[in-house]
Amino acid sequence: MRAGTLLAVTAPERTDPELLAAIAAGDRAALEALYHRHARWLLVRLHHRCSDADLVDSALQDTFVSVWRGARNYRPDAGEVGAWVWSIAVRRLVDHLRRRPHPTPVSAVPEPEPLPPPGTPTYDLLSRLPAELHSVVQAVYVDGLTTAEAGVLLGIPQGSVKSRLSRAKPLLQEVLR
């Protein structure tokens, strides 16, 4: 090696829990790194839930503000960081949908969100259900929303969410046996 030649040394990539710990300590670069790691897939999933790009963008921005403010509340034993961030994102989207002045009318049976990749446990479960039940099962059981939040997200009354869940429960029990 010639004199004066510098070797580029890169720091090892930090894990999501390490990034959250750094965010909790006020590290803005860690927030930026977490954003770059998760924002793209969050946008895709939020767009599957809502076609209003402005609402989705606002929900995404609010998600990372919430991550900044709540990073010290994350418990590593509660699950993966990505799932924690998604739960924040979907709830921020529901908040924005609730505040929307004139909700767009939605058909009685919303089009289900595309199924997760084949071979995943969620795909195996949802693929065995009738299409009109996918969205409510995903919203309540996979995303962890309340029936009221799921109703806002899906644009259907809470009672419809409950009745669809009631129809789905015996089918889910059959699949899970």
C-alpha positions as CSV (number, residue, x, y, z in Angstrom):
1,M,0.0,0.0,0.0
2,R,1.3,3.5,-0.9
3,A,1.8,6.1,1.7
4,G,-1.2,8.4,2.1
5,T,-3.8,5.8,0.9
6,L,-6.7,5.5,3.2
7,L,-8.6,2.4,3.8
8,A,-12.4,2.8,4.0
9,V,-13.6,1.3,7.2
10,T,-17.3,0.8,7.6
11,A,-19.0,0.3,11.0
12,P,-21.0,-2.8,11.3
13,E,-24.7,-2.2,10.8
14,R,-26.6,-1.8,14.0
15,T,-29.6,-4.1,14.8
16,D,-33.1,-2.6,15.1
17,P,-33.0,-3.0,19.0
18,E,-29.6,-1.2,19.0
19,L,-31.1,1.6,16.8
20,L,-34.0,2.0,19.2
21,A,-31.8,2.2,22.2
22,A,-29.8,4.9,20.4
23,I,-33.0,6.7,19.4
24,A,-34.1,6.6,23.1
25,A,-30.8,8.3,23.9
26,G,-31.5,11.1,21.4
27,D,-29.5,9.8,18.4
28,R,-31.1,11.3,15.3
29,A,-28.8,9.4,13.0
30,A,-30.2,6.2,14.5
31,L,-33.7,7.4,13.7
32,E,-32.7,8.1,10.1
33,A,-31.2,4.6,9.8
34,L,-34.3,3.0,11.2
35,Y,-36.4,5.1,8.8
36,H,-34.4,4.0,5.8
37,R,-34.6,0.4,6.9
38,H,-38.4,0.3,7.4
39,A,-40.1,3.2,5.5
40,R,-40.4,1.6,2.1
41,W,-42.2,-1.6,3.3
42,L,-44.3,0.5,5.7
43,L,-45.4,2.7,2.7
44,V,-46.3,-0.4,0.6
45,R,-48.4,-1.9,3.4
46,L,-50.1,1.4,4.3
47,H,-50.9,2.0,0.6
48,H,-52.6,-1.5,0.6
49,R,-54.7,-0.2,3.4
50,C,-55.5,3.2,2.1
51,S,-55.3,4.7,-1.4
52,D,-55.0,8.3,-0.2
53,A,-51.3,9.0,-0.7
54,D,-51.5,12.2,1.5
55,L,-53.0,10.3,4.4
56,V,-50.4,7.5,4.0
57,D,-47.5,10.0,3.9
58,S,-48.9,11.8,7.0
59,A,-49.3,8.5,8.8
60,L,-45.7,7.4,7.9
61,Q,-44.3,10.7,9.2
62,D,-46.3,10.5,12.4
63,T,-45.1,6.9,12.8
64,F,-41.5,8.0,13.0
65,V,-42.3,10.9,15.3
66,S,-44.0,8.4,17.6
67,V,-40.9,6.1,17.3
68,W,-38.7,9.1,18.3
69,R,-40.9,9.9,21.2
70,G,-41.6,6.4,22.3
71,A,-38.3,4.5,21.7
72,R,-37.7,4.0,25.4
73,N,-41.1,2.3,25.7
74,Y,-40.1,-0.5,23.3
75,R,-39.6,-3.9,25.1
76,P,-37.4,-6.3,23.3
77,D,-39.4,-9.2,24.7
78,A,-42.5,-7.9,23.0
79,G,-41.5,-8.9,19.5
80,E,-39.6,-7.6,16.6
81,V,-39.0,-3.9,16.0
82,G,-40.6,-4.1,12.6
83,A,-43.8,-5.4,14.1
84,W,-43.7,-2.7,16.7
85,V,-43.2,0.0,14.1
86,W,-46.0,-1.5,12.0
87,S,-48.4,-1.4,14.9
88,I,-47.7,2.3,15.3
89,A,-48.0,3.0,11.6
90,V,-51.4,1.3,11.2
91,R,-52.7,3.1,14.3
92,R,-51.5,6.4,12.9
93,L,-53.3,5.7,9.7
94,V,-56.5,4.9,11.6
95,D,-56.1,8.2,13.5
96,H,-55.8,10.1,10.2
97,L,-58.8,8.2,8.7
98,R,-60.9,9.2,11.8
99,R,-60.0,12.8,11.3
100,R,-60.8,12.8,7.6
101,P,-63.6,15.3,7.1
102,H,-65.5,13.5,4.4
103,P,-64.8,9.8,4.2
104,T,-64.9,8.3,0.8
105,P,-67.8,5.8,0.5
106,V,-66.5,2.2,0.6
107,S,-68.3,-0.8,-0.9
108,A,-70.0,-3.2,1.5
109,V,-67.3,-5.8,1.0
110,P,-63.8,-4.2,0.8
111,E,-61.3,-5.7,-1.5
112,P,-58.9,-7.8,0.6
113,E,-55.3,-6.8,1.1
114,P,-53.0,-9.0,-1.0
115,L,-52.0,-12.1,0.9
116,P,-48.6,-12.3,2.5
117,P,-45.9,-14.3,0.6
118,P,-46.7,-18.0,0.2
119,G,-45.2,-20.3,2.7
120,T,-45.6,-17.9,5.6
121,P,-47.9,-18.9,8.5
122,T,-50.1,-15.8,7.8
123,Y,-50.5,-16.8,4.2
124,D,-51.4,-20.4,5.1
125,L,-54.0,-19.1,7.5
126,L,-55.6,-16.4,5.4
127,S,-55.5,-18.4,2.1
128,R,-58.0,-20.8,3.6
129,L,-60.6,-18.1,4.4
130,P,-63.2,-16.6,2.1
131,A,-61.9,-13.4,0.6
132,E,-64.3,-11.1,2.5
133,L,-62.9,-12.3,5.8
134,H,-59.2,-11.7,4.9
135,S,-59.2,-8.0,5.7
136,V,-60.9,-8.2,9.1
137,V,-58.8,-11.2,10.2
138,Q,-55.6,-9.4,9.1
139,A,-56.6,-6.1,10.8
140,V,-57.7,-7.6,14.1
141,Y,-55.6,-10.7,14.6
142,V,-52.5,-10.0,12.6
143,D,-52.2,-6.2,13.0
144,G,-53.7,-6.2,16.5
145,L,-56.3,-3.5,15.9
146,T,-59.5,-3.3,17.9
147,T,-62.8,-3.9,16.1
148,A,-63.5,-0.2,16.1
149,E,-60.1,0.6,14.6
150,A,-60.5,-2.1,12.0
151,G,-63.9,-0.7,11.1
152,V,-62.3,2.8,10.5
153,L,-59.4,1.3,8.6
154,L,-61.6,-0.9,6.4
155,G,-64.4,1.7,6.0
156,I,-67.1,-0.6,7.4
157,P,-69.2,-0.4,10.5
158,Q,-67.7,-2.0,13.7
159,G,-70.7,-4.4,13.7
160,S,-69.7,-5.7,10.3
161,V,-66.2,-6.3,11.6
162,K,-67.6,-8.2,14.5
163,S,-69.9,-10.3,12.4
164,R,-67.2,-11.2,9.9
165,L,-64.9,-12.2,12.8
166,S,-67.7,-14.3,14.2
167,R,-67.9,-16.1,10.8
168,A,-64.1,-16.4,10.6
169,K,-63.5,-17.9,14.1
170,P,-64.8,-21.4,13.5
171,L,-62.9,-21.5,10.2
172,L,-59.7,-20.3,12.0
173,Q,-60.2,-22.9,14.6
174,E,-60.5,-25.6,11.9
175,V,-57.3,-24.4,10.2
176,L,-55.4,-24.1,13.5
177,R,-56.2,-27.7,14.6
